[in-house]
Amino acid sequence: MSGVITVSEPSWIAPFTGLSPRAFGKLAAVLRREGADAVRKGRPWSLPLEDRALLVAAYRRTNLTVRQLAPLFGVSKPAADRIIDHPGPRLALPPRKRSGKDTVLIADGTLIPTRDHSVAEQSKNYRYPTSHQAVINADTRLAVVVGRPPPGNRNDSRAWEESGTKAAVGTTMTIADGGHPGTGPVRPHRRRTGRELPDWKQAHHKSHKQARARVEHVFTRMKNWKIPRDCRLKGDGVHHAMLGITRMHNLALAG
């Protein structure tokens, strides 16, 4: 059974991955460097490495079911399942490297609706989400940290610590919104009831809000990959998917 979608036809890459052919080539190179194409025991893969990477990226981009996606690549549903499970975690965002002393980071959280209720909790805004804390570089807008997701009923200040994001950021200058009180990041000034902020605080509040909007824009672009809108993966699958999507977002942004 031959597939319809293949890397040999470059026009499929952009709509099914969100990446240019050049950026997708870097993604495939990452998988090869990390041993995804190493010879293993048992039955060989039915697709070459580049097509397997395309299948994983297309799964995250479109959120089609595996039963829908498998015929497009000319493989069986079990084979597509194995392909998604094997190279998928290898596409994760690498651990954060030490930043320069002048680096400024921006942090925020977002909720990802998840079908697996064992890792999610019902919140007031979504059915059963997980809470994802992400940190970006303020200058480059590249994501540098995505924490492990606690259940979605955690507020941002609690999720900041439980997800490991606080430890990953360390002492680097970080700004965040008002939902992170007492956690370390620089927050906007709080206006007390019946009192207006002085002019200098209002000016600082405006610049803080404009800078913080960058992380909201990153979340919006990341959700062009459809899995964060309704994740069907179980267990650590939602975490691996978010790490992989973050890496693809960085590749798309860097070109």
N, C-alpha and C positions, 0 to 999 in steps of 0.2 A: 504494500500500500504506500503510494507516494504522497508526500505532503504538499500542501498548497503554499505554506509559509516557510521560507528558507532564507538563510543569509546569502545564498548565491544570487538572490534577487534583492539588491540593496534598497529598493523602494519600500520593502516591507518593514525595514528597521525603524524608521522614525515614527510611523503611526502606532506600532505595536510595542515600542520601548520608551518613547519620549526622548531618545538620544539620536544624535547625528551618527552616521556610519563611523566617523573617526572616534567619537566618544564610546560607541559600542565596541570598537576594536580594543580600546583600553580596558573595558570591562571584561572581555574575553581573555585578554592578556593577564589580568589579575587572577582569573580562575586557573589558567594554565600555570602561572607562577606558584599558586598555592596547592598544586597537585590534583586538581579536579580531573585532569586527563591522564593521570597515571594508570598504568596497566594494573588490573585487579583480577582476582580470581572470579570464576563464574562466567556467566554470559556477557559478552561485550555489549557496550551501549549501542542502541539502534540508531542513534544520531551522533554526528560529530560534535565536538565541544562547542563550536560557535552556535550551532542550531539548538543545543541544550541550553546555552545561555539565553538565546532568543526566546525559547519557550518559557523559561523562568521569568524573564523580564516582561513578556507578554501577559503572563498570568497575573503579575502584579500591576501591570498597566491597565488591563481590561477587566480584571476580576471575573472573567468567565469561569464556569465550573470546569473541572478537569475533563469531565465527559464531553463538554463542548470544545475544549481546546485540543484534545488529543487528535481528532481527525484532521484538524488543520495542519498538524505537523506529521501526519502519516504514521502515528504510533498508537498503541493500545492505551486504554485508560490506566492499567497498572504501570505500564512503562512511563507514562507521563507523571504519575504519582512519584515513582522512584527518582525521576529526573528533578522534580521540584524539591524533593527531600534531600537529595545529595548535594548539588552545587548551591542550593539556596542559601544555607548559612554561611557559605564561603564568600558571599557577596556583601557581608556585613560591613558597616562602617568601622574602620580600624580604630583602636584605642587612641585617645587624644594624646598628642605630643605636647611637650612643654612649650608654653607660649613665651613670647618676648615680654619684657617688663612693661612695654607700652600697649600691650594688647587689651582690648575691651571686648567683653562678651555680652551677649543679650540672651536672657533665658525666658521661657514661657512654657505653659502646659497646654495640651489639647486632649480631647476625649476621642477615642476610637471605638465605635460600636462593634461589639464582638459577640459571636454566636455561642462561644464556649463560656457558659455561666460559672464554671469552676475558677476562672481567672478574672471574672468581672463582677461588678455589683451594680445594682440599679441606682441611677442618679436622677436628679430632678430635671436634667436637660435631655438625657438619652435613655434608651431602654436599658441595656446592659453594656457599659463601656469599660475600657481600661484607660488609665490616665498616663499620658506620655509627656515627660519633661524633656525639652530639647534646648540646646544651647548653640548659638551661632556666633561667628566672628563678626563684629560690628562693621568692619571695613570691607571684608570680602563677601559677606553674607553666606559663607560656606558653613554648613553644620559641623560642629566639632564633637558634640556629645549628644547621645540619646540614651536616657536611663531605662532600666528595666521597668516595665509598667505595673504599678500597683492597681488594685481595683478602682473603678471610676468614682466611687463615693468618697475618695480621699480629697481633701482640699490641697491647693498647690503647695502650701508650706509643709504639709506632712509628706506629700508625694516627692517633694524636692529631696528630702533626706532618705526616704525609703527606696527610691529608685537608684540611689548611688550617684545621682548627678552632682550633689553638693561635694562629695568626696572627689569626684573626677575634676571639678572646676578648681578646687583648692583655694588658693589665695588670689587668683587672678581677678582683676576688677570686672565685676558682673553687674548688669542692671536688669531689673525685673519690674513687674507691675505690683500693685498693692496687695496682691494675693500671697505674697511671700514675706509676711512680717516676721522679724526676728530671726531670719535664716541666713543673713549675710549680704545678699545683693542690695545694690542701691535702689531704693524705691522712690516713687513720687511723694511730694509733700502731702500730708494728710490735712484736709480742711476740717476744722472743728465746727460743730453746729452753730449757726448764727454768726460766724466770723469769716471774713474774706481773707484770702492769702495776700500778703504784701506783694508789691510789684515784682521784686526780685525773685520771690518764690514762684510767682505765676510764670515768669520768663523761664525759670529752670524747669518748671512742670511741663511747659510747652516743648522745650528741646528734648526733655526726657521722653515725652510721648512720641515725638517724631522719630527718635532713634529706636524706640521700642517697637514701632510699627514694622520695622524690617523683619522681625521674627514672625509677625503675623503674615507677612507676604510670603515668607518661606513656607509656612504651614499651608497656605493656599496653593502654592506651586506643587508641594509634595502631594497634595490630595488630587492632583491631576492623575496620579496613579490611583486606581479606583479602590484598591483593597482598604485603605484607611476610611473609606466611606461605609463599608459593611464587611468586616473581616470574618471569613468562615473558618479560618485556621484554628487549630486547637493547641492548648498548652503554650509552649514557647514560640509557636508559629507566628503569632502577632508581633512578638518582639523581633524575631528574625526578619519578618517582612518589613517592619519599620526601619531596621538598620540597613536593609538592602535598598529600600526606596530612598533613604537619606543619602546613601552612597551614589545612587543613580542621579539624584537631584544635584549633588556636588559635581558629578561628571558633566551633566547637562549645563550647569552654570559656568563651569570652567572651560568647557568647549573641547 
